[in-house]
């Protein structure tokens, strides 16, 4: 079983991530917690009923198109297919701030130490680190910075406002 970072701890990953093969076919295991592509879930809700299911938003999926309260899911993931594709940051922040998602928000794909701190600031609480990276070392990325100028999901007041309150 693979490991993930959840709430700053390295733990066993209990979710099986399902992805389409080269032909676009998605094969879902018959049991266990599954993380399926959002578009697959949209088209196969009846088939997945009664299962422990989480959805994974692709970079071109829109959180606004989710037909149910996002808190229906215990976990929602965002795929980062490449380091250069940052659309998942926006999806995560929208899920937290605009849609009120309170559950586990997981980053999957091209996730590594240099991105984890920024993902956390956008509301991500779980990180499925790339297989070729050391997950314990990657977790240290959460503490790379101690103070931030900008507001974010985890710190809604920018530094100048926090300083004014302290003064």
C-alpha positions as CSV (number, residue, x, y, z in Angstrom):
1,X,0.0,0.0,0.0
2,X,1.3,3.4,-0.9
3,X,1.7,6.3,1.5
4,X,0.3,9.9,1.5
5,X,0.6,13.0,3.6
6,X,-2.6,13.8,5.4
7,X,-2.8,16.6,7.9
8,X,1.0,16.8,8.1
9,X,1.4,13.1,8.8
10,X,2.7,10.3,6.5
11,X,0.0,7.6,6.5
12,X,-1.1,4.6,4.5
13,X,-3.2,5.5,1.5
14,X,-6.6,3.7,1.8
15,X,-7.9,5.0,-1.5
16,X,-7.3,3.3,-4.8
17,X,-6.9,5.8,-7.5
18,X,-8.6,4.8,-10.8
19,X,-7.4,6.3,-14.1
20,X,-8.4,5.7,-17.7
21,X,-6.1,3.5,-19.7
22,X,-4.7,4.5,-23.2
23,X,-8.1,3.6,-24.8
24,X,-10.0,5.8,-22.3
25,X,-11.4,2.8,-20.5
26,X,-11.8,3.2,-16.7
27,X,-11.7,-0.1,-14.7
28,X,-13.0,0.3,-11.1
29,X,-12.2,-2.4,-8.5
30,X,-15.3,-4.1,-7.1
31,X,-14.5,-3.2,-3.5
32,X,-12.7,-0.7,-1.3
33,X,-12.5,3.0,-1.3
34,X,-12.0,4.4,-4.8
35,X,-10.9,7.7,-6.2
36,X,-12.4,8.0,-9.7
37,X,-12.2,10.7,-12.3
38,X,-14.9,13.4,-11.9
39,X,-16.2,12.9,-15.4
40,X,-16.4,9.1,-14.8
41,X,-18.4,9.7,-11.6
42,X,-20.8,12.1,-13.4
43,X,-21.6,9.4,-16.0
44,X,-21.7,6.4,-13.7
45,X,-23.3,7.6,-10.4
46,X,-25.8,4.7,-10.4
47,X,-23.1,2.1,-10.8
48,X,-21.1,3.6,-7.9
49,X,-24.0,4.1,-5.5
50,X,-23.4,2.5,-2.2
51,X,-19.6,2.6,-2.6
52,X,-17.1,4.7,-0.8
53,X,-16.2,7.0,-3.7
54,X,-14.2,10.2,-4.0
55,X,-13.8,12.2,-7.2
56,X,-10.7,13.6,-8.8
57,X,-11.0,16.8,-10.7
58,X,-8.9,17.1,-13.9
59,X,-7.4,20.5,-14.7
60,X,-10.2,21.3,-17.1
61,X,-13.1,20.2,-14.9
62,X,-15.2,23.0,-13.3
63,X,-16.1,22.7,-9.6
64,X,-19.3,24.7,-10.4
65,X,-20.6,21.7,-12.4
66,X,-20.7,19.4,-9.4
67,X,-24.4,18.5,-9.1
68,X,-24.3,17.7,-5.4
69,X,-22.9,19.4,-2.3
70,X,-19.2,18.8,-2.3
71,X,-19.4,17.7,1.3
72,X,-21.2,14.6,0.1
73,X,-17.7,13.3,-0.5
74,X,-15.2,12.6,2.4
75,X,-12.4,13.3,0.0
76,X,-12.0,15.3,-3.3
77,X,-8.7,15.3,-5.2
78,X,-7.3,17.6,-7.9
79,X,-4.9,16.2,-10.5
80,X,-1.7,18.0,-11.3
81,X,-0.6,16.3,-14.5
82,X,2.6,18.4,-14.8
83,X,4.5,20.9,-12.7
84,X,3.6,23.6,-15.2
85,X,-0.1,23.1,-14.9
86,X,-1.4,25.1,-11.9
87,X,-5.1,24.9,-12.6
88,X,-5.6,22.5,-9.6
89,X,-4.5,25.3,-7.2
90,X,-7.6,27.3,-8.4
91,X,-9.9,24.3,-8.3
92,X,-8.8,23.6,-4.7
93,X,-9.3,27.2,-3.6
94,X,-12.7,27.4,-5.2
95,X,-13.8,24.2,-3.5
96,X,-12.8,25.6,-0.1
97,X,-13.9,29.2,-0.4
98,X,-16.8,29.3,-2.9
99,X,-18.3,25.9,-2.4
100,X,-17.6,25.3,1.3
101,X,-15.9,21.9,1.0
102,X,-14.8,20.8,4.5
103,X,-13.4,17.3,3.8
104,X,-10.0,16.1,2.8
105,X,-8.7,17.9,-0.2
106,X,-5.9,15.9,-1.9
107,X,-3.4,16.9,-4.5
108,X,-2.4,14.0,-6.8
109,X,-0.1,13.8,-9.8
110,X,3.1,15.9,-10.1
111,X,3.2,16.7,-6.3
112,X,6.5,17.2,-4.6
113,X,8.2,19.1,-1.8
114,X,8.5,22.5,-3.6
115,X,4.7,22.6,-4.3
116,X,3.3,21.3,-1.0
117,X,3.5,24.5,1.0
118,X,1.7,26.4,-1.7
119,X,-0.9,23.7,-2.1
120,X,-1.6,23.9,1.6
121,X,-2.2,27.6,1.4
122,X,-4.9,26.9,-1.2
123,X,-6.7,24.6,1.2
124,X,-5.2,21.2,0.4
125,X,-4.8,18.9,3.4
126,X,-3.5,15.7,1.7
127,X,-0.7,15.1,-0.7
128,X,-0.1,12.0,-2.9
129,X,3.6,12.7,-3.6
130,X,5.2,11.5,-6.8
131,X,6.5,8.0,-6.5
132,X,10.1,9.0,-7.4
133,X,10.2,11.5,-4.5
134,X,10.9,10.9,-0.8
135,X,7.6,11.4,1.0
136,X,9.2,12.2,4.4
137,X,11.4,14.8,2.8
138,X,8.4,16.2,0.9
139,X,6.4,16.6,4.1
140,X,9.1,19.0,5.3
141,X,8.0,21.3,2.6
142,X,5.0,22.3,4.7
143,X,7.3,24.2,7.0
144,X,9.5,25.9,4.3
145,X,8.0,29.3,5.2
146,X,6.8,30.7,8.6
147,X,5.2,34.0,7.5
148,X,3.3,35.1,4.4
149,X,2.4,38.5,3.0
150,X,-0.7,37.4,1.1
151,X,-4.0,36.1,2.3
152,X,-5.0,32.5,1.6
153,X,-7.4,29.8,2.6
154,X,-5.3,29.0,5.7
155,X,-4.6,32.7,6.6
156,X,-7.4,35.0,5.4
157,X,-5.7,38.2,6.6
158,X,-2.7,39.6,4.7
159,X,0.4,40.5,6.8
160,X,-0.3,44.3,6.8
161,X,-3.7,43.6,8.5
162,X,-2.2,41.2,11.0
163,X,0.5,43.8,11.9
164,X,-2.2,46.5,12.3
165,X,-4.1,44.3,14.8
166,X,-0.9,43.5,16.7
167,X,0.0,47.2,17.0
